[in-house]
Amino acid sequence: MTPGARVAAAIAVLDRWAAGTEGLDRVLAAWGRENRYAGSGDRRAVADLVYDAVRRLRSALWAGGRSDLARGAPAGLAAGPGTPDPSDRPGRPALIGSLRLDGEDPAALFTGAGHAPPPLAAGEAGGAPLDDAPQAVRLDLPDWLLAAELLGEVPEGALDRLRRRAPVFLRANRLKTDPEGAIAALAEDGILAVPGPLSPTCLAVTEGARRVARSGAFRDGLVEVQDAASQAVADLCAARPGERVLDLCAGAGGKSLALAAAMAGRGRLRAHDVSATRLAQLGPRALRAGASVEVVGSEALADFTGGCDLVLVDAPCSGSGAWARNPDAKWRLTRAALERLRAAQGALIARGAELLAPGGRLVYATCSMMPAENDRTVAAALAGLPGFTLESRRAWTPLDGGDGFFAAVLRAG
């Protein structure tokens, strides 16, 4: 595919996503299946164009000459399907503006030649300066989030980081190597990494990130892809060899594997998640990592009541700290959805507390920077947990080097 054809494909993907309810990853996967001619390099390039535009959707629309869409499109996306008028499709102006924000001249790609998009019209020649845009447009956030002050005292610099590609971090798997050994093993495949922030096991990939999944270091379980702040949360759990540990909301098992490494293969580590599909990924990952993790279903949880030394509740949340990686989530989030998440978070803390042994600790974590999901949720939960105390809490923003995360350690009396 030519560069212009890749831009045209990205426009089509964006329009399809904006007009539907499927996540961006599913829409991109569907495009790939329907366009088998596109090679792996083409698919990666189209995905990069799409994700860059969605991370900064409002500012890109503004820079693309559609300040009207910049002001109104996110609300329409959050409400579901709703772009029947071709003139309201965001793909073309968003790609024009995204290229401009990167310092590129969109006219060089919008040529109409071959499969490239048609040339720029008079009204697309240049957008208004971004400095003139409302704050929510400049920061690429839904208006209602800023109006409700749900992001608390998060610095604008941290919010601005969410508009940009997130770095690639790896965790050196101490069950098989140390950070220095992992760096050397990655270098054998031309992947350069250096010690990363927030955790002693963290590595920051500086070159060759796209090759990590095909590298010998990854195949042999020496490294796992994991954000720096996510590793810091696992460190805060302070899992020890010989303990009885439960990862209550394990997902695909990234933190479970970090806990297993901290336990050095001694003790009993269990992982549970309501999504069997996501949890199914843990088995192969644990085998590769040399980790012992017992996957348990919901019916087995009652057997652990009062018997865990550590319960990690990595709760479902808005994902606001990870919007650089999952940018479509911020445009789909609604007030009602946020309230449902908060209710689920409180229920999960209460459930996790039931499973703790006396003196045990519960670590509540979210990849959110919203106080409503973090400190306020913890305070409300503690009010209903006699004998529990808040031992410590930490909050990270992208300015610290990784995603935005929160964690609190609660101690059972």
N, C-alpha and C positions, 0 to 999 in steps of 0.2 A: 504494500500500500504506500502511496505517496504521502508526504506530510499533509497535503490538503485533503486527501481521502480520509486520513485518520481524524482530522478535525470534523469532517462531515459525519463520520461515524459517531464521534463523541456527541455531536449535536443531536443525532437521532436517539442515542441512549438517554441523554438528559431529558429530552421531550417525553420519551416513554416513561421514564421514572416520575417526572413531574405530574403526568396525567394518570398515574396508577397508585397503588398502595404497596407494591413490593419494594423491598429494600434494594439499595443500589447494587449490592453484590449479586443479587439474583437477576437483576435487569442486565448487568454486564455479562453474567454467565449465559443468559438466554441469547444475547447478541452474539456471543462467541459460537454457540451451537448453531445459530442460524446463518453464520457467515464463516463457513469452514475454510474459506480461502485465506482468511487472516491468520498469519503465523503467530508464534508466541511473542515475537517482538512487537508485532502490530497490536496484539491484545494488551500487552503491557503499556504501550504508548497511549492507546485509547483510554485505558483505565486511568492512567496518570492525568490525562487531559480532563476526564470527567471528575475525578476526585478533587483536583485543584479547583475546578469551577464550583463544585458543591461546597467545599470548605468555605469559600468566600462568595457565596451565591449572590448576596445582596450587593456587595461592593463591586462584583463583576458585572452585574446587571446595570449598576449605576455607571461604571466606566464604559459599558457597551452602549450607552445612549438611551437606556430604558429606565429612567429614574422612577417612572410610574410602576413598573414591575418590581423594581428594587424595594419600593415602599409596600407593595401589596402581595407579592408572590409567596413569601413564606407562610403567611396566614392561610392562603389557599392550599398550600401543600399540606399543612397540618390538618386541614379539614378533609383531606382525601382528594379523590379525582375532581378535576375542575378546570381544565384548560381547553375547552372545545374550540375556541376562536384561535385560528392559526397565528394571528397577530400577537396573541398572549403566550405563545410557546416560549419558554425561557432559554432553550438550547442555544440558538444562534447568538442573541445578545450576550448571554453568559460566556460563551467561548470567545467572542470578540473582546469583551471586557477583561476576561482572565488573561488572555494573551497580552493585552495592554498593561495589566498590572505586573506582568513578568518582564516588561520592557520590550516586548516584541511588537512588530507592526503587523496587525492582522491582515492588512491588504495583501501581504506577500503570500498568504495561504488561502484567502478568499478570492480566488481568481476565476472560478467557473470552469477551469480547464480540467479535462478528464473527470474525475469524481470529486473534485474540490467543490466547496460551497460557492454559490454565486458571488460576484464581486460586491463590495460594500456599496450600499445606497448612500445618497446624500445625507440622510439623517443618522447614518452610522459612522460618519467620518471621524467623530470624536465625542467622547462623553464629557459630562461636567466634572470638574475637579472633585476628587474624593473628599477633600477638606471641607467642601460645602455640604456634604451629606449629613443626615442625622446620625447621632452616635450609634444607634443600633445597626444602621447600614454600614458604618465604618468598621464596627466590630463584628459584623456578620452574625447577629443574634436576633432571635424573635423579639419584637417590641415588648410583648407581655412579660418576658423574663426580666428585662431591665426595669420596666414600670413597677413590677412587684418587688424589685430589689432582692431577688432570690439568689443572686450570686454574691450577696454580702459584700465583704471588703476585698474581694479578689482583685488584684491590680490589673489595670488595663493591659499592661505588658503581657500578663499571663493569658488574658483572653485573646490578645493578638496572636500569641503563639499557636492557638487552636486553628487559626486561619492558614497555617503552613504545614507542610509535610512533617510528620513526626519522625524522629531518628529511629534507627533500628538498634535494639539492644538484645544481647544474649545473656543467658545465665550459664556460667561455668558449672558443670555438674560435679560436685565434690565427691560423689560416689565413684567417679571414674578418673577425675583429674583435678587440677587446680587451675586458676585463671591463667598462669603463665603457660601451662601445658596446652590449654585450650587455644590460646593465641597462636602458639607454634603450630598446632594441628590445622587451624584455619588457614594459616599462611601457606601451607602445602598446597592448598587449592586456590591460591591467589586472593584470599580474603583477608583484608587487613583489619585488625581490631586492636583497641587500646583499652586500658582499665576505664570503666564507666562510672557514673555518679551513683550515690545513694546506697550502694551495697557492695561489700567486698567481692561478691561473685559476679558483679555486673561488668559486661564488656560492651563497648560502643563500637559498632562496625563503621569504619571510615571508608572502606572501598570493597566492592564486590557483594553488597548486601543481597542482590538478587540470586546469587549463587549459593547462599547458605544452605537452603533445603536440599541441594544436590551435593553438598560437601561430605567428605569423609568424617569430619568432626561431628556433623549433625547426624549422619547415618549411624555412627558408632555410639551415639548418646553422650558425647562429651559436652555438648551445648544444647540449650533449649532457647527458642525465641521467647523472650519475656521482657516486658517494660521494666525500666529501672525502678520506678516507684512501686510496681507490683512486687518486685523482689524485696524492696524495703519493708513492705507489709509482711511478707513471709518471715523476714528477719525479726520483725517486732513480735511475732508469735513466739519466738524463742522456744521452739519445739526441741525437746531433749531426748536422747536415746533412752529407751525403756518406757516412754510415756504412752498413754492411750489417747490417740488424737483422732478427731473427726473433722473433715472438711465438709461442712453441711451443704454448701452451695458450690460444688466443685467445678461446674461447667465442664470444660474439656480437660481440666486437671493440671493447669500450669502451676498453681500454688501448691497443690497436692504433691507434685514432684519436688518442689522446693522444700516442703516440709519433710519429705522422705529423705532428702539429702542431709538436712539438719539432724535427723534422727539416726543417721549412719546405719540404717538397716536394722536397728534394734528398737523394739517396742511394737505397737500395733497401730497402724494408720488405716483409717477407713475414709472413703469418699462417697458422697451422695449428691444427687442433683435431680430435680423434677424432670429434667429433659434427658430421657434415655439416649437420644441421638447424640447430644453433646457429650454425655458421660462415656459413650461407647468409644470415644477417641482416646480415653485414658489408658485402656489396656495396652494397645500397641506402643503408646508413648512410654509407659512404665517399663515395658519389656526392653525397649531401646535404651532407657536410662539406667537399667539395672536396679529399679526401685520396686519395693514391695508395698502395694496398695490394694486394699480389699474394697471392691465396689459393692455398695449395699443399696437395696431398694427401700422405699418408704415404709414398707411393712416391717422391716427389721429395726427401724430406729427406736421403737419402744423398748427393745432389749438393752439399749445402751443407757437408759435413764439412770442418772446418778453415777455413771461409770466412766466418764471421760475426764482426763486431766486438762485437755485443751480442746475447745471447739472454735473453729474458724467459721464466721458467718460473713462470707464475701457476698453481700446482698445484691439482688437486682436493683438497679438504680437508673437515674437519668443518663448516666455515662458522660456527664458534662466534662469530666476531666480528660476524657479520651475522644472528644469530638474531632480532634485532628485525624484520628484513625477511622472513626465512624461518623463522618460529618452529616450523613442524611438523618441521623438520629435526632439532631437538634431541630431540624425542620419538621419532624413528625411529632415531637413532644408537645403535649397539651397540658393544660392545668389539671384536667380530670385524670389523665394518665399519671401525672406526678403524684396526685393524691392517692391513687391506687398503689403506686410504688411505696409511698411512705407507710401505708397501712401494712403492706407485706413486710417491709423492713422491721417494723415493730413486732409483728407476729413471729418473724424468724429469730429475733433476739430472745423473745420469750421461750420459743421452742428450744433454742440452743441452751438456754439457762437450765431447762429441765434435764438436760443430758449431762450436766457437769457434776463431777464428784465434789464433796466439800473441799474448799480451798482451791478448786480448779479455776481456770481463767477462760473467758470468752473474748475473742477478738472480733470486733465488728468492723467491717471494712466496706468502703464503696469507692468506685472510680468516679466520684462526684466531688464538685467543689461547692455545692449548695449547703449552707448551714441547716436548711430544713431537712435534709437527708442525713446530716452528720451529727453535729452537736445536739441539735434539737431532738432528733430521734433518740439519741442515747439518753438524754435527760428524761424524756418521756418514758423510756423503757425502764430506767432505774427507779422511777417513781412507783412502778409496779413490781419491783423485784426486791423485797425486803432482804437485807443481809448482803446485798451486792454493793460493791464500791467501784468507783472509777479509779483505776490505778494509773493510767496514763493515756494520752491521746496525741496523735500527730496528724498534721495536714501538709500535703505537698501540692505545689502548683507546677505548671510547666516551666516556670522560671527556675525551679530546683533541678531541672535536667530531664525529668521523665514526664509521665502523664500526671494529671491532677488526681490525687488520691487522699483518702482519709482513713484513719484507723484508730480505734479506741480499745483499750484492754480493760475488761470488767472482771473483778475478782469475786468469786463466790465465798460467802462467809462460812 
